[in-house]
Amino acid sequence: MSLLVEDNGIGIEKYIQDRVFGMFFRGSNLSKGAGLGLYITKTILDRLNGSITLESQEEEGTRINIFIPTIFSSQPKNWINN
């Protein structure tokens, strides 16, 4: 199953795009959150053998694509032992 989320906001500068999935990372002082949302999402998807990708252009917006494997396409990792 795939989920695509996109906006037409200010975008994310190229030099920080590889850091957006890091714990406590906030793109700018305008960010209101704690910097955990994308980190937690990526952590969960990693454990489910899923994926999350980001595409962004400054002044054009951002697109985030999430892939969640189904029971037929992949078996999730054992949460207790990982």
Residue, then its C-alpha position, 0 to 999 in steps of 0.5 A: m500500500s502506498l500513501l502520497v502526501e504533498d503540499n505547495g509550501i515553501g519546500i525544503e532546501k536541498y542541503i538539509q533534505d537528507r537530515v529530515f528523518g533525523m530525531f529532533f530535526r526541525g527544518s527552520n525556526l518556523s517549525k512548530g513541532a518537536g522534530l519527531g514526526l518523520y523520525i518516528t514514521k521512518t522508524i516504524l516503516d523500517r521495522l515493517n520493511g516499508s519505506i519513506t521517500l522525500e522529494s522537495q523543491e524550494e518555493e514549490g513544495t514537498r512530496i512524501n511517498i510512504f510504502i507499507p508492505t501488505i502481508f502478501s508482499s512482505q513479512p514485518k520484522n519481529w518487534i521484540n527481537n529487533 
